[in-house]
């Protein structure tokens, strides 16, 4: 296993990357603005579980095989991108529906709930080949083959990275929820935030669709 100094160095690097704004943080923020703190935290935990899937797959060499195949990479990328765009469209349409209902005096369309947000978070992260690319490029730099148990080292270091990413996402969810709560007295602003979050998810999906395999 890696020595303590190596683990500390890796943790510092992983923490810096975790707090750097990226697609994961923007997705959690968008989900929180669309449905509130509970959905944001559920999404954070879901993306964390999806990330652990990439860690386990990477330790077994599955991710490397997928990334080495242009066909498999493209298939996974397009499925993940389509799923994100679908979530974004659903969120945007829900916000427009709530606007229509609000004008007519009816109830506002409900949020999707933490359970569904968790499931969506898992799928969004699991279907993102860029996550696999990141772990396969970043984690092995801190693995010491001389220590043996390379797969276990990959899982240990990858788990640290996923935990830090999840913690950063939860902090972002809490901050975004306060922004949403501050706008609670302005329903029109909430609807605009939900529409904006839907558009952000669609943009993330389109960005994923154009992701390239390493070395291409």
C-alpha positions in Angstrom: 0.0 0.0 0.0 1.2 3.6 -0.5 3.1 5.1 2.4 1.6 7.9 4.6 3.5 10.6 2.8 2.2 9.5 -0.6 -1.3 9.4 0.7 -1.0 12.9 2.2 0.4 14.2 -1.1 -2.4 12.5 -3.1 -5.1 13.8 -0.7 -3.8 17.4 -1.1 -3.8 17.1 -4.9 -7.3 15.5 -4.9 -8.7 18.1 -2.6 -7.4 20.9 -4.9 -9.1 19.2 -7.9 -12.3 18.5 -5.9 -12.8 22.2 -5.2 -12.0 23.3 -8.7 -15.3 24.0 -10.5 -16.1 21.3 -13.1 -19.1 19.5 -14.7 -19.9 17.6 -11.4 -20.1 20.7 -9.3 -22.2 22.5 -12.0 -24.5 19.5 -12.2 -25.1 19.3 -8.5 -25.7 23.1 -8.3 -28.2 22.9 -11.2 -30.0 20.0 -9.5 -30.2 21.9 -6.2 -31.5 25.1 -7.8 -34.1 23.0 -9.6 -35.3 20.9 -6.6 -33.8 22.2 -3.4 -31.1 21.0 -0.9 -32.4 17.5 -0.4 -32.2 16.8 -4.1 -28.8 18.4 -4.3 -27.3 16.3 -1.6 -29.0 13.2 -3.0 -27.4 14.0 -6.4 -24.0 14.4 -4.7 -24.3 11.0 -3.0 -25.5 9.5 -6.3 -22.5 10.9 -8.3 -20.2 9.7 -5.6 -21.6 6.1 -6.0 -21.3 6.4 -9.7 -17.7 7.5 -9.3 -17.0 4.5 -7.1 -18.2 2.4 -10.0 -15.5 3.9 -12.2 -12.9 3.2 -9.4 -13.9 -0.5 -9.2 -14.0 -0.8 -12.9 -10.6 0.9 -13.3 -9.1 -1.4 -10.7 -10.2 -4.4 -12.8 -9.1 -2.8 -16.0 -12.6 -2.5 -17.4 -12.4 1.3 -17.9 -9.0 1.0 -19.7 -10.6 -1.5 -22.1 -13.6 0.8 -22.7 -11.4 3.8 -23.3 -9.1 1.8 -25.7 -12.1 1.0 -27.9 -13.4 3.9 -30.0 -16.8 2.1 -30.4 -17.4 1.4 -26.7 -16.2 4.9 -25.7 -18.5 6.6 -28.2 -21.5 4.5 -27.2 -21.0 5.2 -23.5 -20.4 8.9 -24.2 -23.5 9.3 -26.3 -25.7 7.4 -23.8 -24.4 9.6 -21.0 -24.8 12.8 -23.0 -28.4 11.9 -24.1 -29.3 11.1 -20.5 -28.0 14.5 -19.3 -29.8 16.4 -22.1 -33.0 14.5 -21.3 -32.8 15.5 -17.6 -32.2 19.1 -18.7 -35.2 19.1 -21.0 -37.4 17.5 -18.3 -36.3 20.1 -15.8 -36.8 23.0 -18.2 -40.3 21.7 -19.2 -41.3 21.2 -15.6 -40.3 24.9 -14.8 -42.4 26.1 -17.8 -45.3 23.9 -16.7 -45.1 25.3 -13.2 -45.1 28.8 -14.7 -48.3 28.0 -16.6 -50.0 26.5 -13.6 -49.0 29.4 -11.5 -50.5 31.9 -13.8 -53.7 29.9 -13.7 -53.7 29.7 -10.0 -53.0 26.0 -9.8 -50.3 24.1 -7.9 -46.7 24.4 -8.8 -45.2 21.2 -10.4 -43.4 19.2 -7.7 -39.7 18.5 -7.7 -38.5 15.0 -8.6 -37.6 14.1 -5.0 -34.3 12.9 -3.4 -34.7 9.2 -4.4 -34.9 10.0 -8.1 -32.2 12.7 -7.8 -30.0 10.0 -6.3 -30.6 7.5 -9.1 -30.1 10.2 -11.7 -26.8 11.2 -10.0 -25.6 7.6 -10.1 -26.4 7.2 -13.8 -25.0 10.6 -14.8 -21.7 9.8 -13.3 -21.6 6.1 -14.3 -22.3 7.0 -17.9 -19.6 9.7 -18.1 -16.5 8.3 -19.7 -14.6 11.5 -18.8 -14.7 10.4 -15.2 -13.0 7.1 -16.1 -10.5 9.1 -18.1 -9.7 11.3 -15.1 -9.2 8.5 -12.7 -7.1 6.4 -15.1 -4.9 9.5 -15.7 -4.7 10.9 -12.2 -4.7 8.0 -9.7 -1.9 5.8 -11.2 0.6 8.7 -10.7 0.5 8.1 -7.0 0.6 4.3 -7.1 3.9 2.6 -6.1 4.2 -0.7 -7.9 7.0 -1.8 -5.5 4.5 -1.8 -2.7 2.4 -4.5 -4.5 -1.4 -4.8 -4.6 -1.7 -2.2 -7.4 -5.5 -2.8 -7.7 -6.0 -2.2 -4.0 -3.9 1.0 -4.1 -6.0 2.2 -7.0 -9.2 1.6 -5.0 -7.9 3.2 -1.9 -6.6 6.4 -3.6 -9.7 6.5 -5.9 -12.0 6.2 -2.9 -10.3 9.2 -1.2 -10.8 11.2 -4.4 -14.4 10.3 -4.7 -15.0 11.1 -1.0 -13.5 14.6 -1.4 -15.4 15.2 -4.6 -18.7 14.2 -2.9 -17.9 16.4 0.1 -17.2 19.4 -2.2 -20.5 18.7 -4.0 -22.4 18.6 -0.8 -20.9 22.0 0.2 -22.0 23.4 -3.2 -25.5 21.9 -2.8 -25.8 23.6 0.6 -24.7 27.0 -0.8 -27.0 26.7 -3.8 -29.9 25.8 -1.6 -29.4 29.0 0.4 -29.5 30.9 -2.8 -32.7 29.2 -3.7 -34.3 29.7 -0.3 -33.4 33.4 -0.5 -35.5 33.6 -3.6 -38.4 31.7 -2.1 -40.5 34.8 -1.8 -40.1 35.3 -5.6 -41.7 32.3 -7.4 -40.9 33.8 -10.8 -37.2 33.8 -9.9 -37.4 30.2 -8.7 -38.9 29.2 -12.1 -36.1 31.1 -13.9 -33.5 29.3 -11.7 -35.1 26.0 -12.6 -35.1 26.9 -16.3 -31.5 27.9 -16.0 -30.5 24.7 -14.3 -32.3 22.7 -17.0 -30.4 24.6 -19.7 -27.1 24.0 -17.8 -27.7 20.3 -17.7 -28.4 20.3 -21.4 -25.2 22.2 -22.0 -23.2 19.6 -19.9 -24.7 16.8 -22.0 -23.7 18.5 -25.2 -20.2 19.1 -23.8 -20.0 15.4 -23.0 -21.1 14.4 -26.5 -18.0 16.1 -27.9 -15.6 14.6 -25.5 -12.6 12.9 -27.1 -10.8 9.7 -26.2 -7.3 10.1 -24.7 -4.7 10.3 -27.3 -7.0 11.4 -30.1 
